[in-house]
């Protein structure tokens, strides 16, 4: 009984801190509308948790939060899905790509294995962002070339253009939020 009270208290504290993050209206609207097209419900706690994760990872690794959001919007439409070639989660990372990123940046493999990438949005966003960072460094900061390499598929140029278009849209939303 004591552990149940402790878990309940921990959950309530986590929910409080997640909801304390100020999520921009445009982000919440984008996420809810995009997911609802697939029949998925989205609660405020998940929106806030994902936004907080994106902010933390963006700051930690020096990758623009809006670029991360644009990539997620195009890759998975904010859904935890399995891609046609085994890509997992929001940022559509293959297990072998995640392993590569962990090796390069000195991170440990999850004890539960790479299947965790599908449901753990924090791990998925962190490793996806690190892979994007790797590509940005590889191509001397060229966002278009980095996105083409991130996807690597037959239509990588169209894919990269879609992400860049979404990125520009998000920059406009962000500027509007700041009043200019």
C-alpha positions in Angstrom: 0.0 0.0 0.0 2.9 2.3 0.9 4.5 1.9 -2.6 1.1 2.6 -4.3 0.9 5.9 -2.5 4.5 6.7 -3.4 3.9 5.9 -7.1 0.7 8.0 -7.1 2.6 10.9 -5.5 5.4 10.5 -8.1 2.9 10.5 -10.9 1.1 13.6 -9.7 4.4 15.4 -9.2 5.5 14.5 -12.7 2.2 15.5 -14.2 2.4 18.9 -12.3 5.9 19.6 -13.7 5.0 18.5 -17.2 2.0 20.8 -17.2 4.1 23.6 -15.8 5.9 23.8 -19.1 4.4 26.5 -21.3 3.5 24.8 -24.5 2.9 27.2 -27.4 -0.7 27.0 -28.8 0.6 26.4 -32.3 2.5 23.2 -31.2 -0.4 21.8 -29.2 -2.8 22.5 -32.1 -0.4 21.0 -34.7 0.1 17.9 -32.6 -3.6 17.4 -31.7 -4.9 18.0 -35.3 -2.2 15.9 -36.9 -2.8 12.9 -34.6 -6.6 13.2 -34.8 -6.4 12.7 -38.6 -5.4 9.2 -37.7 -8.1 8.7 -35.0 -5.7 9.3 -32.1 -6.6 11.2 -29.0 -3.9 13.4 -27.5 -4.0 14.6 -23.9 -2.3 17.7 -22.5 0.2 15.7 -20.5 1.6 14.0 -23.6 1.8 17.2 -25.6 3.6 18.9 -22.7 6.0 15.9 -22.2 6.9 15.7 -25.9 7.4 19.5 -26.1 9.6 19.5 -23.0 11.6 16.6 -24.4 12.1 18.4 -27.7 13.3 21.6 -25.8 15.7 19.6 -23.6 17.2 17.7 -26.5 17.4 20.8 -28.6 19.3 22.6 -26.0 21.5 19.7 -25.0 22.6 18.9 -28.6 22.4 22.3 -30.3 19.8 21.4 -32.9 16.9 23.8 -33.6 13.7 22.7 -31.8 11.7 23.8 -34.8 13.7 21.5 -37.1 13.2 18.6 -34.7 9.4 19.3 -34.7 9.3 19.6 -38.5 11.1 16.3 -38.8 8.7 14.6 -36.4 5.7 16.1 -38.2 6.9 14.7 -41.6 8.4 11.4 -40.4 5.5 10.1 -38.2 2.9 12.8 -37.9 3.4 12.6 -34.1 2.6 8.9 -34.0 4.6 6.0 -32.6 4.6 3.9 -35.7 6.7 1.2 -37.4 7.9 2.3 -40.8 8.1 0.1 -43.9 11.8 -0.7 -43.4 11.8 -1.1 -39.6 12.0 2.5 -38.6 10.5 3.1 -35.1 8.6 5.8 -33.3 8.2 9.6 -33.8 11.5 10.2 -35.5 11.5 6.9 -37.4 14.9 5.6 -36.2 16.1 2.1 -37.2 17.6 0.1 -34.4 20.9 -0.2 -36.3 20.9 3.6 -36.7 20.3 4.1 -33.0 23.1 1.7 -32.2 25.4 3.6 -34.6 24.4 6.9 -32.9 25.0 5.5 -29.4 28.5 4.3 -30.5 29.5 7.7 -32.0 28.2 9.7 -29.0 29.2 7.3 -26.3 25.7 6.4 -25.1 24.6 3.0 -23.7 22.1 0.8 -25.4 18.8 0.5 -23.6 18.7 -2.5 -21.3 15.2 -3.3 -22.7 16.6 -3.4 -26.3 15.9 -1.2 -29.3 12.2 -2.0 -29.4 11.9 0.7 -26.7 12.4 3.3 -29.5 8.8 2.7 -30.6 7.2 3.7 -27.3 9.7 5.8 -25.4 9.4 9.3 -27.0 12.2 10.7 -24.9 14.7 8.0 -26.1 13.4 8.3 -29.7 13.7 12.1 -29.9 17.1 12.0 -28.3 18.6 9.4 -30.6 16.8 10.9 -33.7 18.1 14.3 -32.9 21.6 13.0 -32.4 21.4 11.3 -35.8 20.2 14.6 -37.3 23.1 16.4 -35.5 25.5 13.8 -37.0 24.2 14.5 -40.5 24.3 18.3 -40.0 28.0 18.0 -38.9 28.7 15.6 -41.7 27.4 18.1 -44.3 28.8 21.3 -42.7 25.4 22.5 -41.4 23.5 22.1 -44.7 20.0 21.3 -43.5 18.8 20.1 -46.9 21.7 17.6 -47.3 21.5 16.5 -43.7 17.7 15.8 -44.2 18.4 13.9 -47.4 20.9 11.7 -45.6 18.6 11.3 -42.6 16.0 9.8 -44.8 18.2 8.1 -47.4 15.3 6.7 -49.4 14.6 7.0 -53.1 12.6 10.2 -52.7 15.0 11.8 -50.3 15.1 15.2 -52.1 11.3 15.5 -52.0 11.3 14.4 -48.3 14.0 17.0 -47.4 12.0 19.7 -49.2 8.8 18.7 -47.2 10.7 18.9 -43.9 12.2 22.3 -44.9 8.8 23.6 -45.9 7.3 22.5 -42.6 10.3 24.1 -40.8 9.6 27.4 -42.5 6.0 27.2 -41.5 7.0 26.6 -37.9 9.4 29.5 -37.9 6.5 31.7 -38.9 4.4 30.3 -36.0 7.2 30.9 -33.6 7.7 34.5 -34.8 4.0 35.2 -34.5 4.1 33.9 -30.9 6.9 36.4 -30.1 4.9 39.2 -31.7 7.1 39.7 -34.7 
